Amino acid sequence: MIMLLEHEGKRILASCGIPVPEGSLWRDLPLTLDGDLVIKSQVFAGGRGKAGGIRFASGRDEALRIAAELAAGQLSGAPVEDVYIERRLGIEREYYLAALVDRDLGTPVLVASAEGGVDIEAVPQDRLVRQKVDPLLGLEPFMVERLVRRLGLSGDQAAAFARLVERIHAGLIANDAELIEINPLVLTRDGSFVAADAKVVLDEDAAFRHPGRRARPNGTAFEHAARDLEVIGVEMGPPAGVAAIMNGAGLTMATLDEIIALGGRVSGVIELHGAAMNGPGRIADLLACVLDHLKPAVILVNIHYQFRSLETIAEGVALAMERLPDLTPDRLVLRLRGEKEAEARARLAGRGLTIIREFGPACVEAVGRARPATAA
């Protein structure tokens, strides 16, 4: 999942032919953008308005002063990535319009409501209009007409809204997006529809089809660092728990379930995802990343290799212990089983490490070691 900032999402909307207010990042604000303006913190978090991340100004100078204040701070604990300034709209009414991929249904779905400008979760279900779109047949005119009629639109407004429905659906497909949401979609006092906000989420696995696309994967600092190391890392809880490193999705889920069943607290889970092919140095770098970002009480390295050699894991652990003074034997529990198991154990001999062959006992040992730190 790649979540875009508002100003990035609005570029997507504009490329689909959906009207957006004139705007600019604050440091590039043109002299022509003056008058009644809206200043918006660009953050990977919701609830900006309630948290003070959206403010208003009556001129360019005031807008720049407010932008500098917002850029220097945080919003609800999230760093402000940038500040976007755009013209303030004359609002007659607010609507909601979105196109998304429903993975349960296996189809794109269009969602619309005459109650925009609020959290969509707060809108009663009977006031949301949903329309499935068969991915083989595409968007049919009767589907668009159904949405328009359910919103009570007619005349020029109905025709304009219908065009937006067609464009947002086309944008979802063309950009390999998981979600394109406009909330609110503003009907201005002159009768035009304009996207006042944009939430766009792209399919990370389709990024290869869009060379040059500038986007940031959603996630914590640890999760970004894990991506850089070509592993899958998920931060799950506060420090002083168990951080578990596994070599496969099934083993990852089983380990997570077992730690929780034992009453343990999980700081994060990491799936190697083939990273061991990059050599022992990558394993050592991963252990350093886990210590630095997750600060766990214990790291459980739970590896079962049927075809790859466990020697790479062992050499990576040994290298990490040489580099990292904080990676002491009491903070490591190893479960090594499979190819070159005896050689891996020999490589780690004499380091005071606990190496357990069975899955259950290894999890019990990790949770037991972490429990005093968790209780503290």
C-alpha positions as CSV (number, residue, x, y, z in Angstrom):
1,M,0.0,0.0,0.0
2,I,1.3,3.4,-1.0
3,M,-0.6,6.3,0.5
4,L,-0.2,9.7,-1.1
5,L,-0.3,13.1,0.5
6,E,-3.2,15.3,-0.4
7,H,-1.3,17.4,-2.9
8,E,0.0,14.3,-4.6
9,G,-3.5,12.8,-4.7
10,K,-4.9,16.0,-6.2
11,R,-2.4,15.7,-9.1
12,I,-3.8,12.3,-9.8
13,L,-7.4,13.7,-9.7
14,A,-6.4,16.6,-12.1
15,S,-4.8,14.1,-14.5
16,C,-8.2,12.3,-14.6
17,G,-10.0,15.5,-15.5
18,I,-11.5,16.1,-12.0
19,P,-11.5,19.8,-11.0
20,V,-9.3,20.7,-8.0
21,P,-8.7,24.1,-6.4
22,E,-5.7,26.1,-7.6
23,G,-2.9,25.4,-5.1
24,S,0.8,25.0,-4.4
25,L,3.2,23.8,-1.8
26,W,3.9,26.8,0.4
27,R,7.6,27.3,-0.5
28,D,6.6,27.5,-4.2
29,L,3.6,29.7,-3.7
30,P,3.1,31.9,-6.8
31,L,2.4,35.6,-6.5
32,T,-0.9,35.1,-8.3
33,L,-2.3,32.9,-5.5
34,D,-3.7,35.5,-3.1
35,G,-7.0,36.4,-1.4
36,D,-9.0,33.9,0.6
37,L,-6.8,30.8,1.1
38,V,-6.7,27.5,2.9
39,I,-3.5,26.3,4.5
40,K,-3.3,22.5,4.9
41,S,-0.8,20.4,6.8
42,Q,0.3,17.4,4.6
43,V,0.5,14.4,6.9
44,F,-0.1,10.6,6.7
45,A,-2.9,10.8,9.2
46,G,-6.6,11.7,9.3
47,G,-8.5,14.3,11.4
48,R,-6.4,17.2,10.3
49,G,-9.2,19.8,10.8
50,K,-10.0,18.8,14.3
51,A,-6.2,18.7,15.2
52,G,-5.6,22.2,13.9
53,G,-3.9,21.1,10.7
54,I,-6.2,23.1,8.4
55,R,-6.4,26.9,8.8
56,F,-7.6,29.9,6.8
57,A,-6.0,33.1,5.7
58,S,-7.2,36.3,4.0
59,G,-4.1,36.9,2.0
60,R,-0.8,35.5,0.7
61,D,1.4,37.0,3.5
62,E,-0.8,35.6,6.3
63,A,-1.0,32.2,4.6
64,L,2.8,32.0,4.4
65,R,3.2,32.9,8.1
66,I,0.7,30.2,9.1
67,A,2.3,27.7,6.7
68,A,5.7,28.3,8.4
69,E,4.2,27.6,11.8
70,L,2.5,24.4,10.6
71,A,5.7,23.1,8.8
72,A,7.7,23.5,12.0
73,G,5.5,21.2,14.1
74,Q,3.7,17.9,14.3
75,L,0.1,16.9,14.0
76,S,-1.4,14.3,16.3
77,G,2.0,12.8,16.7
78,A,2.7,12.6,13.0
79,P,5.4,14.7,11.3
80,V,4.2,17.4,8.9
81,E,5.6,16.3,5.6
82,D,4.8,19.6,3.9
83,V,2.2,22.4,3.8
84,Y,-0.2,23.0,0.9
85,I,-2.0,26.3,0.2
86,E,-5.0,26.5,-2.1
87,R,-7.9,28.9,-2.9
88,R,-10.8,28.7,-0.5
89,L,-14.0,27.5,-2.2
90,G,-17.5,29.0,-1.9
91,I,-19.4,26.0,-0.7
92,E,-23.0,25.4,-1.5
93,R,-23.1,21.7,-0.5
94,E,-20.7,18.8,0.2
95,Y,-20.9,15.3,-1.3
96,Y,-18.8,12.2,-1.0
97,L,-17.4,10.2,-3.9
98,A,-15.0,7.3,-3.9
99,A,-13.7,4.5,-6.1
100,L,-12.0,1.5,-4.5
101,V,-11.0,-2.1,-5.0
102,D,-13.1,-4.4,-2.8
103,R,-10.9,-7.4,-2.3
104,D,-13.7,-9.5,-0.8
105,L,-15.9,-9.0,-3.8
106,G,-13.0,-9.0,-6.3
107,T,-14.3,-5.9,-8.1
108,P,-14.0,-2.2,-8.2
109,V,-16.8,-0.4,-6.2
110,L,-18.1,3.1,-6.5
111,V,-19.4,4.8,-3.3
112,A,-21.3,8.1,-3.2
113,S,-23.3,10.0,-0.6
114,A,-25.0,13.4,-0.4
115,E,-23.5,13.7,3.1
116,G,-19.8,14.7,2.5
117,G,-17.4,16.5,4.7
118,V,-17.6,14.2,7.7
119,D,-16.0,10.8,8.5
120,I,-17.6,8.4,6.1
121,E,-17.9,5.9,9.0
122,A,-20.3,8.3,10.6
123,V,-22.7,8.3,7.6
124,P,-25.6,5.9,8.1
125,Q,-25.4,2.9,5.7
126,D,-28.7,3.6,4.1
127,R,-27.4,7.0,3.0
128,L,-24.4,5.5,1.1
129,V,-24.9,4.4,-2.5
130,R,-22.6,1.5,-3.6
131,Q,-22.2,0.2,-7.1
132,K,-20.1,-2.8,-8.0
133,V,-18.4,-2.7,-11.4
134,D,-17.6,-6.0,-13.2
135,P,-13.9,-5.7,-14.0
136,L,-14.5,-7.5,-17.3
137,L,-17.4,-5.5,-18.5
138,G,-16.3,-2.1,-17.1
139,L,-18.5,0.8,-16.0
140,E,-21.9,0.8,-17.7
141,P,-24.1,3.9,-18.2
142,F,-26.9,2.4,-16.0
143,M,-24.5,2.2,-13.1
144,V,-23.6,5.8,-13.3
145,E,-27.3,6.8,-13.7
146,R,-28.2,4.8,-10.6
147,L,-25.7,6.7,-8.5
148,V,-26.8,10.0,-9.8
149,R,-30.5,9.3,-9.2
150,R,-29.9,8.0,-5.7
151,L,-28.3,11.3,-4.8
152,G,-31.3,13.3,-6.0
153,L,-29.3,15.2,-8.7
154,S,-30.9,16.5,-11.9
155,G,-30.1,18.7,-14.9
156,D,-26.6,20.1,-15.3
157,Q,-25.6,18.9,-11.8
158,A,-26.5,15.3,-12.7
159,A,-24.6,15.5,-15.9
160,A,-21.5,16.9,-14.2
161,F,-21.6,14.4,-11.4
162,A,-21.9,11.6,-13.9
163,R,-18.8,12.7,-15.6
164,L,-17.0,12.7,-12.3
165,V,-18.1,9.1,-11.6
166,E,-16.7,8.0,-15.0
167,R,-13.4,9.8,-14.4
168,I,-12.8,8.6,-10.9
169,H,-13.4,5.0,-12.0
170,A,-11.1,5.5,-15.0
171,G,-8.5,7.0,-12.7
172,L,-8.7,4.0,-10.3
173,I,-7.9,1.6,-13.2
174,A,-5.3,3.8,-15.0
175,N,-3.3,4.5,-11.8
176,D,-3.5,0.9,-10.3
177,A,-5.1,2.5,-7.2
178,E,-6.6,0.8,-4.3
179,L,-8.6,3.8,-3.3
180,I,-9.4,7.3,-4.7
181,E,-11.6,9.2,-2.3
182,I,-13.0,12.7,-2.6
183,N,-14.4,14.0,0.7
184,P,-15.7,16.5,0.4
185,L,-16.7,16.8,-3.2
186,V,-17.9,20.4,-3.1
187,L,-20.7,21.9,-5.1
188,T,-19.7,25.5,-5.3
189,R,-22.0,28.5,-5.3
190,D,-21.6,28.8,-9.1
191,G,-22.8,25.2,-9.6
192,S,-19.5,23.5,-10.2
193,F,-18.1,20.3,-8.6
194,V,-14.6,20.6,-7.2
195,A,-12.6,18.1,-5.2
196,A,-11.8,19.9,-1.9
197,D,-9.7,17.0,-0.5
198,A,-8.2,13.8,-1.9
199,K,-7.2,10.5,-0.4
200,V,-5.4,8.3,-2.8
201,V,-3.9,4.9,-2.0
202,L,-1.9,3.0,-4.7
203,D,-1.2,-0.6,-5.2
204,E,2.5,-1.0,-4.3
205,D,2.8,-4.2,-6.3
206,A,1.9,-2.3,-9.5
207,A,4.5,0.4,-9.1
208,F,6.7,-1.2,-11.9
209,R,4.0,-0.1,-14.4
210,H,4.4,3.6,-13.4
211,P,8.1,4.5,-13.8
212,G,9.0,7.8,-12.2
213,R,6.0,7.8,-9.8
214,R,6.9,9.6,-6.6
215,A,5.2,8.0,-3.7
216,R,5.9,7.0,-0.1
217,P,4.8,3.6,1.3
218,N,2.6,3.9,4.3
219,G,4.1,2.8,7.6
220,T,6.3,3.6,10.6
221,A,10.0,4.5,10.5
222,F,10.8,0.9,11.3
223,E,8.7,-0.4,8.5
224,H,10.4,2.0,6.0
225,A,13.8,0.8,7.2
226,A,12.7,-2.8,6.9
227,R,11.7,-2.2,3.3
228,D,15.1,-0.7,2.6
229,L,16.6,-4.0,3.8
230,E,14.2,-5.9,1.5
231,V,12.3,-7.6,4.3
232,I,8.8,-7.3,5.5
233,G,8.6,-5.7,8.9
234,V,5.5,-4.8,10.9
235,E,5.7,-2.7,14.1
236,M,3.0,-4.0,16.5
237,G,3.5,-2.7,20.0
238,P,5.5,-0.7,22.5
239,P,9.2,-1.5,23.2
240,A,10.4,-4.2,25.7
241,G,8.4,-7.0,24.1
242,V,9.4,-9.8,21.7
243,A,10.6,-9.0,18.2
244,A,10.3,-12.1,16.1
245,I,12.2,-12.8,12.9
246,M,11.0,-15.6,10.6
247,N,11.6,-16.9,7.1
248,G,8.0,-17.5,5.8
249,A,4.5,-16.1,6.0
250,G,3.0,-19.3,7.6
251,L,5.8,-19.5,10.2
252,T,5.4,-15.8,10.9
253,M,1.7,-16.1,11.7
254,A,2.2,-19.2,13.8
255,T,4.9,-17.5,15.8
256,L,2.8,-14.4,16.3
257,D,-0.2,-16.5,17.5
258,E,2.0,-18.6,19.8
259,I,3.6,-15.6,21.5
260,I,0.2,-14.0,22.1
261,A,-1.3,-17.3,23.3
262,L,1.6,-17.5,25.9
263,G,0.7,-14.0,27.2
264,G,3.6,-12.3,25.5
265,R,3.8,-8.8,24.1
266,V,5.0,-8.5,20.5
267,S,7.0,-5.4,19.6
268,G,7.2,-6.4,15.9
269,V,7.5,-9.2,13.4
270,I,9.9,-9.5,10.5
271,E,9.6,-11.9,7.6
272,L,13.0,-12.3,5.9
273,H,11.4,-12.6,2.4
274,G,14.7,-14.0,0.9
275,A,16.9,-11.4,2.4
276,A,19.4,-14.1,3.5
277,M,20.4,-14.4,-0.1
278,N,22.1,-11.0,0.3
279,G,24.6,-12.6,2.8
280,P,25.3,-12.4,6.5
281,G,25.8,-8.7,6.4
282,R,22.1,-8.2,5.6
283,I,21.1,-10.3,8.6
284,A,23.4,-8.3,10.8
285,D,21.9,-5.0,9.4
286,L,18.5,-6.3,10.1
287,L,19.3,-7.1,13.7
288,A,20.7,-3.6,14.2
289,C,17.5,-2.2,12.6
290,V,15.3,-4.2,15.0
291,L,17.3,-3.1,18.1
292,D,17.4,0.6,17.0
293,H,13.7,1.0,16.1
294,L,11.8,-1.6,18.1
295,K,14.0,-1.7,21.2
296,P,12.7,-5.2,22.2
297,A,13.6,-7.0,25.4
298,V,14.2,-10.2,23.3
299,I,14.7,-11.0,19.7
300,L,13.4,-14.4,18.7
301,V,15.1,-15.7,15.5
302,N,12.8,-18.5,14.3
303,I,14.2,-20.0,11.1
304,H,13.3,-23.3,9.5
305,Y,15.1,-23.8,6.2
306,Q,14.5,-26.8,4.0
307,F,16.6,-25.8,1.1
308,R,18.7,-22.8,2.1
309,S,21.7,-23.0,4.4
310,L,21.3,-22.0,8.0
311,E,25.0,-21.0,8.0
312,T,24.1,-17.6,6.5
313,I,21.8,-16.9,9.5
314,A,24.4,-18.0,12.0
315,E,27.1,-15.9,10.4
316,G,24.8,-12.9,10.4
317,V,24.0,-13.3,14.1
318,A,27.7,-13.7,14.9
319,L,28.5,-10.6,12.9
320,A,25.8,-8.6,14.6
321,M,27.0,-9.6,18.0
322,E,30.5,-8.4,17.1
323,R,29.2,-5.0,15.9
324,L,26.4,-4.4,18.4
325,P,27.4,-4.2,22.1
326,D,23.7,-4.2,23.1
327,L,23.0,-7.5,21.4
328,T,23.9,-9.6,24.4
329,P,23.2,-13.4,24.6
330,D,20.3,-12.8,27.0
331,R,18.5,-10.8,24.4
332,L,18.6,-13.5,21.7
333,V,16.6,-16.8,21.4
334,L,17.4,-18.8,18.3
335,R,15.4,-21.6,16.8
336,L,17.4,-23.0,13.9
337,R,16.2,-26.1,12.1
338,G,16.9,-27.5,8.7
339,E,19.6,-27.4,6.1
340,K,23.2,-27.1,7.5
341,E,21.8,-27.0,11.1
342,A,24.9,-28.6,12.7
343,E,27.2,-26.3,10.9
344,A,25.2,-23.3,12.0
345,R,25.3,-24.4,15.6
346,A,29.0,-24.9,15.4
347,R,29.5,-21.4,14.0
348,L,27.7,-19.9,17.1
349,A,29.3,-22.2,19.7
350,G,31.0,-20.5,22.6
351,R,28.9,-17.3,22.4
352,G,26.5,-18.2,25.3
353,L,23.5,-18.3,23.0
354,T,20.3,-20.2,23.6
355,I,19.5,-22.3,20.5
356,I,16.3,-24.4,20.7
357,R,15.3,-26.8,17.9
358,E,11.6,-27.1,18.7
359,F,9.1,-24.3,17.9
360,G,7.0,-24.3,21.1
361,P,9.9,-24.3,23.6
362,A,11.6,-21.5,21.7
363,C,8.5,-19.3,21.9
364,V,8.1,-20.1,25.6
365,E,11.8,-19.2,26.3
366,A,11.4,-15.8,24.4
367,V,8.2,-14.8,26.2
368,G,9.7,-15.9,29.5
369,R,12.8,-13.7,29.1
370,A,10.7,-10.7,27.9
371,R,8.2,-10.9,30.7
372,P,10.3,-9.2,33.4
373,A,11.0,-6.3,31.1
374,T,7.3,-6.0,30.1
375,A,6.2,-6.1,33.7
376,A,8.7,-3.3,34.5
